[in-house]
């Protein structure tokens, strides 16, 4: 179905205002796919009918549902593998070699979606740094309440665990519950989920040693990327590490970060010359 320009423009403004996500006009075909379930759920006969419903009401839960539905929630365990190899073989040893054990590690998985990324980090810590894992703190945030609710349940279907999760880790850290898999409490307890919109000012948080901000910046415009990276820079310890997606760089704030090769993966650290 082809949306009228006025309807598409309304949706683009709504999504950008409340999530900073920019909907590419070339990807207008995604709108019907992602909003279709809401259209049916709320008894609307068509997508334009649903958008008229949104426009007829004051801003409320339905608008936030629509914004969340337009976000790309694609994720899987140990996604892309190279960042996790870099984390286990380079970043964690580098951070821990001169650090008192009692200080612990602070790790942030931003835009965590349904939780596969932070749980992958938790399992990796248990596997590669078992002595440091009990003192590690993993914060996982997303702006979508439904994604966070599913993540906090730590229950995944067969298709989820088939994507990226090694069989050895499935048997070690999950319990089968019928057709689903429940993450064991000792791993689930390592992650603290919190709702947070990256596009607005953040509440104060402890300085982070590692920040995963992967496959997020590509959905923002240049000014929003600059604002987010500025806040990320302030949140990261001077010796901390920033992980971005393979198609992302901190180019909108390039003097604030220095690239660092960690095997085949390129991560970033705060520049020694940049003001904090």
C-alpha positions in Angstrom: 0.0 0.0 0.0 1.3 3.4 -0.9 1.0 6.0 1.8 -0.1 9.6 1.0 2.9 11.9 1.4 1.1 13.8 4.2 0.7 10.5 6.2 4.2 9.4 5.6 5.6 12.8 6.7 3.5 12.6 9.9 4.9 9.2 10.7 8.5 10.3 10.0 8.1 13.3 12.3 6.5 11.2 15.0 9.3 8.6 15.0 12.2 11.2 14.7 10.8 13.3 17.6 10.4 10.4 20.0 13.3 8.1 19.0 15.6 10.2 16.8 15.3 7.4 14.2 15.2 8.8 10.7 13.0 6.7 8.3 14.6 6.7 4.9 12.0 7.5 2.2 13.4 4.7 0.1 12.3 2.3 2.9 8.7 3.4 3.0 7.8 -0.3 2.3 8.8 -1.2 5.8 6.1 0.9 7.3 3.2 -1.4 6.5 5.2 -4.5 7.6 6.1 -3.0 11.0 2.8 -1.3 11.8 0.6 -4.0 10.4 0.1 -5.9 13.7 -0.9 -2.6 15.4 -3.3 -1.8 12.6 -5.1 -5.1 13.2 -4.8 -5.0 17.0 -6.6 -1.7 17.2 -9.4 -2.6 14.7 -8.3 -0.3 11.9 -9.2 -1.2 8.4 -6.0 0.1 6.8 -2.7 1.7 7.6 -3.9 5.2 6.7 -6.9 4.6 9.0 -4.5 3.8 11.8 -2.4 6.9 11.2 -5.6 9.0 11.2 -6.4 7.4 14.6 -2.9 8.5 15.9 -3.4 12.0 14.6 -6.8 12.3 16.2 -5.5 11.6 19.8 -3.2 13.4 22.2 0.2 11.9 22.5 -0.1 8.7 24.5 0.8 5.0 24.8 -0.5 4.2 21.2 1.9 6.7 19.7 4.8 5.2 21.7 3.8 1.7 20.5 3.9 2.9 16.9 7.4 4.5 17.4 8.7 1.3 19.0 7.3 -0.8 16.2 9.2 1.2 13.6 12.6 0.5 15.3 14.7 -2.2 13.9 15.0 -4.8 16.7 17.2 -7.2 14.7 19.6 -8.9 17.1 21.0 -12.3 17.9 23.5 -14.0 20.3 27.2 -13.1 19.7 26.1 -11.0 16.6 29.0 -10.6 14.1 31.4 -12.6 16.4 34.4 -10.3 15.8 33.5 -7.8 18.5 33.2 -10.6 21.0 36.5 -12.1 20.0 38.1 -8.7 20.5 36.4 -8.4 23.9 37.6 -11.7 25.2 41.1 -11.8 23.6 42.2 -8.1 23.9 39.9 -5.7 25.7 39.2 -7.6 28.9 42.8 -8.7 29.4 43.9 -5.1 28.8 41.4 -3.7 31.3 42.0 -6.3 34.0 45.8 -6.5 33.9 46.5 -3.5 36.2 43.2 -3.3 38.0 42.3 -4.4 41.6 39.9 -7.2 41.4 37.5 -5.6 43.8 36.9 -2.6 41.6 34.9 -4.7 39.1 33.9 -3.9 35.5 31.1 -1.6 34.3 29.7 -2.5 30.9 26.8 -0.9 29.1 24.9 -2.5 26.2 23.0 0.5 24.7 20.0 -0.3 22.5 19.9 -3.9 23.8 16.6 -4.8 22.1 15.5 -8.2 23.4 18.6 -8.9 25.4 20.8 -11.2 23.3 23.8 -8.8 23.3 24.1 -8.2 27.1 23.5 -11.9 27.8 26.2 -12.8 25.3 28.6 -10.4 27.2 27.6 -12.1 30.5 28.3 -15.6 29.2 31.6 -14.4 27.6 32.7 -13.0 31.0 31.9 -16.3 32.7 33.9 -18.2 30.0 36.9 -16.0 29.6 37.2 -14.1 32.9 35.5 -16.2 35.6 37.3 -14.5 38.4 36.1 -11.0 37.2 32.6 -12.0 36.3 31.1 -11.9 39.9 32.2 -8.2 40.2 31.0 -7.2 36.8 28.0 -4.9 36.3 26.2 -5.0 33.0 23.7 -2.3 32.2 21.3 -2.9 29.3 19.1 -0.2 28.0 16.5 0.3 25.2 13.7 2.8 24.6 11.1 0.1 23.8 9.3 -1.3 26.9 8.1 -4.4 25.1 11.6 -5.3 24.1 12.9 -4.8 27.6 10.1 -6.8 29.1 11.0 -9.8 26.8 14.7 -9.3 27.6 14.1 -9.4 31.3 12.2 -12.7 31.1 15.3 -14.3 29.6 13.3 -16.8 27.7 14.1 -17.5 24.0 12.6 -19.7 21.3 14.5 -22.3 19.3 15.0 -19.9 16.4 16.6 -17.4 18.8 19.1 -19.9 20.3 19.9 -21.3 16.8 21.2 -17.8 15.7 24.8 -17.4 16.9 24.7 -19.2 20.2 27.3 -22.1 20.4 25.8 -25.4 21.4 28.2 -25.7 24.3 26.9 -22.4 25.8 23.3 -23.4 25.2 23.7 -26.6 27.3 25.8 -24.8 29.9 23.7 -21.7 30.5 20.1 -22.5 29.5 17.4 -24.8 30.8 14.9 -26.2 28.2 11.2 -25.4 29.1 9.1 -27.1 26.5 9.7 -25.4 23.2 11.6 -22.5 24.8 15.0 -22.0 26.6 15.3 -20.2 29.9 18.6 -18.5 30.7 20.0 -19.7 34.1 19.5 -17.3 37.0 23.3 -16.8 37.6 23.6 -15.3 34.1 20.4 -13.4 34.0 21.2 -11.8 37.3 24.3 -10.2 35.8 22.3 -7.9 33.7 20.3 -4.9 34.9 17.7 -3.7 32.3 16.6 -0.1 32.2 14.5 2.0 29.8 16.5 4.8 28.2 16.1 6.9 25.0 19.5 7.7 23.6 18.2 10.8 21.9 17.4 12.7 25.1 19.5 13.7 28.1 20.5 10.7 30.3 20.4 10.5 34.1 23.7 10.3 35.8 25.4 6.9 35.7 28.7 5.4 37.0 31.6 5.7 34.5 31.7 2.8 32.1 34.7 0.6 31.2 33.0 -0.8 28.0 30.1 0.6 26.0 28.5 -1.4 23.2 26.7 1.0 20.9 26.4 -1.2 17.9 24.1 -0.7 14.8 22.4 2.3 16.4 24.1 5.4 15.0 23.2 4.5 11.4 19.6 5.3 12.1 20.3 8.9 13.4 21.0 12.1 11.5 24.4 13.8 11.9 23.4 16.1 14.7 21.9 13.3 16.8 24.9 11.2 16.3 27.1 14.0 17.5 25.0 14.5 20.6 24.9 10.8 21.4 28.7 10.4 20.9 29.4 13.4 23.1 27.4 11.8 25.9 29.0 8.5 25.3 32.4 10.1 25.5 31.5 11.6 28.9 30.2 8.2 30.2 33.3 6.3 29.2 36.3 6.0 31.5 39.6 7.5 30.1 40.9 3.9 29.5 37.5 2.5 28.4 36.5 1.0 25.1 33.7 1.8 22.7 32.3 -0.9 20.4 30.4 0.3 17.3 28.7 -1.6 14.4 30.8 -2.6 11.4 29.3 0.2 9.3 29.7 2.9 12.0 32.5 5.2 13.1 32.6 8.2 15.5 33.1 10.5 12.5 30.7 13.0 13.9 33.0 13.4 16.9 36.2 12.0 15.5 38.6 14.0 17.6 37.1 12.6 20.8 38.0 9.0 20.0 41.0 7.1 18.8 40.7 3.9 16.8 42.3 0.8 18.2 42.9 -2.5 16.4 41.8 -5.5 18.4 42.5 -8.4 16.2 40.3 -8.0 13.1 37.9 -5.6 14.9 38.3 -1.9 15.2 37.2 -0.4 18.5 37.6 3.1 20.0 39.0 4.7 23.1 38.7 8.3 24.4 41.4 10.5 22.8 44.0 11.7 25.2 43.8 15.2 23.7 40.1 15.6 23.7 38.5 17.5 26.6 36.0 15.5 28.8 
